[in-house]
Amino acid sequence: MASLGDFSCFSANYKDIGIGDYVERICRVLAEHEWIYNFQLTRFFVEKVWEKLPKEWRKPLLSLSTDDLNHLPTGRVKDDWPTSLKDFVETAASLALPRQQSHDLVAMEINKDLARGMTPKKKHEVSYLASVIRDACRKTSCSTVIDIGSGLGYLGQVLHHQCGVQVVGVEAQASHVHGAQRRIKSQGKDADAQIQTVNLKLEDTSSCIHDLELLINTLQQSPSKDQSQTDVFNRNNDVERENGTCMVGLHCCGDLCPTMLKMFVSVERLKCLVCVSCCYHGMSVTDPGSRPSCFMNFPLSRTVKEKLKKVSTEFPDWQLNVFAMRLAAQETQARWSCQSYEDHLFHTRTVAYRAVLEHVVTTGGKGIQKLKRKVTRKDAFQSFPVYLDAVFGRMTLHSDETVRTEEDWKKYHDALQHSHDQWEEFFPYIEIITALQVLLQPVLETLVTVDRCLYLQEQGLKTEVVPIFDDRISPRNLAIIAER
């Protein structure tokens, strides 16, 4: 397992430098190449994104084969590329945290009853995360688990039935709480007694900390009755049982993961933390114009704050905003590397057609302003005429002026066709820019993850990062594991 304390485990390329220098290099690469990710994809033609691509990069990138395009995000370069392009691709690829699933992980078995309702993706995630939590609980002598953002309770139910731990799910959505309770009751009286779900939104407030402490008190005063029969922690007499509590979360969105980290720091009775993050762009924005970050919960660590401030003096307009965090939460290079020529053509069409529509909407004056709902059917992107039929045949258009006549519809139809013809020669740049985004995706996610780990480390907590899922199945696969 790659430990933040043992920095050389993160990247052999940076084993001789400190964590501060590593963070600074990440910030510098992101600041220098902000144009790759700091825009809304549908505004590709409005903002003429390809014009920001260095001129010496354009011909080499446009001439890439499908295989070369697929492997650009891995750091593969070509001998005839300009030095600036080769340096950028190699440097960016070297900065990312390892994403290949840890080889020493073994999935926990999940029987048919427990797996009922799980998608294959969810079963993959729960089986590996439960295994990691079991090991973390064994190491820190925890017999109770608080599952934050527990949803329908899949993870907690597996942990109880396979490991004998007592579990309380904390879920903000009442409908999920009711669903989890129904699922628990269907598993028998014992499950109903030892697995509970409470309706609580975890927030960074003193009252929420108080509620969490009360919950821990309740858990630690009522140990499971059947631990002697099912508790895997004691099978080999590895540790003497204690009544510690482990806080866990699977794909904690937005501010939820940072809030969990702060809770873990504040509540000393929590002995262990296992958290997988997602949806970084969902974090609360304090000031949209704030630089270099506009988020309340990023950065958290002193180290990343200092390095962001230092690099931003050289790049005062640089901002890590919602676009940056949205890219950080996208798919990894694992799926991109398997794309076929036809896959790339389809992706080009989906982006290009939507961007053509955005261009007409943006430049159309008092005409068409917005669509009531998006075109999402895949078959609508077979060709531009088919897309136009989907736009005008299935969508409702809102306008300052009522669109009633066939002449009005023809005007907008012709405007879209004209825009398509105008920008068609620049369609190939879409996959080029996307490949560069796939290259920077893990760099952005690395910065967020390292920041969160450093925050915990700066509080004196032992912290590590482990890629626990196959990222082809579950792209958000980095688990932050901490103990006191």
MODADA-V580162 format. One record per pair of residues at least 24 apart in sequence whose ideal C-beta (glycine too) atoms are under 7 Angstrom apart, sorted by the first residue. I is the first residue (numbers start at 1). J is the second residue. D is the distance in whole Angstrom. If there is no record, write none. Layout:
<<I	J	D> <I	J	D>>
//
This chain:
<<1	102	6> <1	464	5> <1	466	5> <2	98	6> <2	464	7> <2	465	6> <2	466	7> <3	464	4> <4	453	5> <4	457	6> <4	463	5> <4	464	6> <4	465	6> <10	97	6> <11	94	6> <13	94	4> <19	303	7> <20	303	6> <20	307	7> <23	303	6> <23	304	6> <23	307	5> <23	450	6> <24	307	5> <24	310	7> <24	311	7> <25	95	6> <26	95	5> <26	443	6> <26	446	6> <26	447	5> <27	307	5> <27	308	6> <27	311	4> <28	311	5> <29	91	6> <29	92	6> <29	95	6> <29	443	6> <30	443	6> <30	444	7> <31	311	5> <31	315	4> <31	318	4> <33	88	7> <33	440	7> <34	318	5> <36	433	7> <36	436	5> <36	437	6> <36	440	6> <37	323	6> <37	324	6> <37	327	5> <37	437	6> <37	440	6> <38	319	7> <38	321	7> <38	323	5> <38	324	7> <39	323	6> <40	323	7> <41	351	6> <42	354	5> <42	355	5> <42	358	4> <43	355	7> <43	358	6> <44	351	6> <44	355	4> <44	430	7> <45	355	5> <45	356	7> <45	359	5> <45	423	5> <46	358	6> <46	359	5> <46	362	5> <49	433	6> <50	426	6> <50	429	4> <50	433	7> <54	84	7> <56	82	4> <56	84	7> <57	82	7> <57	85	5> <60	85	6> <61	432	5> <62	428	6> <62	432	6> <66	340	7> <66	341	5> <66	344	7> <69	344	7> <69	431	6> <69	435	6> <70	336	6> <70	337	5> <70	339	6> <71	337	6> <72	435	5> <72	439	6> <73	333	4> <73	336	6> <73	435	6> <73	438	4> <73	439	4> <74	333	6> <74	337	7> <89	439	6> <92	439	5> <92	440	6> <92	443	6> <93	439	7> <95	443	5> <95	446	7> <96	442	4> <96	443	5> <96	446	5> <97	442	7> <97	446	5> <97	449	6> <97	465	6> <97	478	7> <98	467	6> <99	332	6> <99	442	6> <99	467	5> <99	471	5> <99	477	7> <100	467	6> <101	467	6> <101	468	7> <101	469	6> <101	470	5> <101	477	7> <102	466	5> <102	467	6> <102	468	6> <105	131	6> <105	132	7> <105	468	6> <106	131	6> <107	131	6> <108	134	7> <108	158	7> <108	162	6> <110	158	6> <114	157	6> <114	158	5> <114	161	6> <117	152	7> <118	154	6> <121	473	6> <121	474	6> <122	154	6> <124	469	6> <124	470	7> <124	473	5> <124	474	6> <125	250	6> <125	469	6> <125	474	5> <126	154	5> <126	155	5> <126	158	6> <128	468	5> <128	469	6> <129	155	6> <129	250	6> <129	276	7> <129	468	6> <130	155	6> <130	158	5> <130	159	6> <130	162	7> <132	274	6> <132	466	7> <132	468	5> <132	479	6> <133	159	6> <133	246	7> <133	248	5> <133	274	5> <134	163	5> <134	232	6> <136	246	6> <136	272	5> <136	274	5> <136	481	6> <137	165	7> <137	233	6> <137	246	5> <137	272	7> <138	233	5> <138	238	6> <138	239	6> <139	483	7> <140	244	6> <140	246	7> <140	271	5> <140	272	4> <140	483	5> <141	239	5> <141	241	6> <141	242	4> <141	244	5> <142	244	4> <142	245	6> <142	246	4> <142	271	5> <142	272	5> <143	223	6> <143	227	7> <143	241	6> <143	243	6> <143	244	7> <144	219	4> <144	220	6> <144	243	7> <144	245	5> <145	246	5> <145	248	6> <146	170	6> <146	215	7> <146	245	6> <146	247	5> <147	248	5> <148	202	6> <148	247	6> <148	248	7> <148	249	4> <148	252	6> <148	256	7> <148	260	6> <149	249	5> <149	252	5> <149	256	6> <150	180	7> <150	197	6> <151	176	5> <152	176	6> <152	179	5> <152	180	5> <152	183	6> <153	180	4> <153	183	6> <153	184	6> <153	195	7> <153	197	6> <155	250	6> <156	195	6> <157	184	7> <157	187	7> <157	191	7> <157	195	6> <160	191	7> <160	194	6> <160	195	5> <163	231	7> <163	232	5> <164	224	6> <164	226	7> <164	227	5> <164	230	4> <164	231	4> <164	232	7> <165	224	7> <166	194	5> <166	219	6> <166	223	7> <166	224	5> <167	195	5> <168	196	5> <168	198	6> <168	215	6> <168	219	6> <169	197	4> <170	198	6> <170	200	5> <170	202	6> <171	197	6> <171	199	6> <172	200	7> <172	201	4> <174	199	5> <190	226	7> <194	224	5> <202	256	6> <202	259	5> <202	260	7> <203	259	6> <204	259	5> <204	262	5> <209	263	7> <209	266	6> <209	267	6> <212	263	6> <212	267	6> <213	267	6> <213	269	7> <216	245	5> <216	267	7> <216	269	5> <219	245	6> <220	245	7> <244	271	4> <245	269	6> <245	270	6> <245	271	6> <246	271	7> <246	272	4> <246	274	7> <247	273	5> <248	274	5> <248	275	7> <249	275	5> <249	276	7> <250	276	6> <251	276	6> <251	278	4> <251	476	6> <252	277	6> <252	278	7> <253	278	6> <253	279	4> <253	282	5> <254	279	5> <254	282	3> <254	283	5> <255	283	5> <255	284	5> <255	297	5> <257	452	7> <258	297	4> <258	300	6> <258	452	7> <261	300	7> <261	452	6> <261	455	6> <261	456	6> <264	482	6> <265	459	5> <271	483	6> <271	484	6> <272	483	5> <273	481	7> <273	482	4> <274	479	6> <274	481	5> <275	479	7> <275	480	5> <276	476	6> <276	478	7> <276	479	5> <277	476	7> <278	329	6> <278	476	4> <279	329	5> <280	325	4> <280	328	5> <280	329	5> <280	448	6> <281	322	5> <281	325	4> <281	326	4> <281	329	6> <283	325	7> <285	322	7> <291	318	7> <291	319	5> <292	318	5> <292	319	6> <292	320	6> <293	320	5> <294	319	6> <294	321	5> <298	448	6> <298	451	6> <299	451	5> <300	451	6> <300	452	6> <300	455	4> <301	451	5> <301	454	4> <301	455	4> <301	458	6> <302	458	6> <303	454	5> <304	451	4> <304	454	6> <324	444	6> <327	437	6> <327	440	7> <327	441	5> <327	444	6> <328	441	6> <328	444	4> <328	445	4> <328	448	6> <330	441	5> <331	475	5> <332	441	7> <332	442	6> <332	471	5> <332	475	5> <333	438	5> <334	471	5> <334	472	4> <335	472	6> <336	438	5> <344	431	5> <346	381	7> <347	431	7> <347	434	7> <348	427	6> <348	430	5> <348	431	6> <349	381	5> <350	381	5> <351	430	5> <352	427	5> <352	430	6> <353	381	6> <353	384	6> <353	387	5> <356	416	6> <356	419	5> <356	420	5> <356	423	6> <357	391	7> <357	416	7> <359	419	5> <360	415	5> <360	416	5> <360	419	5> <364	415	6> <366	400	5> <366	401	6> <367	399	6> <367	412	6> <368	397	6> <368	399	6> <368	412	5> <369	398	5> <369	399	6> <369	400	7> <370	398	6> <371	395	5> <371	397	7> <372	396	4> <372	398	7> <384	420	5> <388	413	6> <388	416	6> <449	478	5> <452	480	6> <453	480	6> <456	482	5>>
//
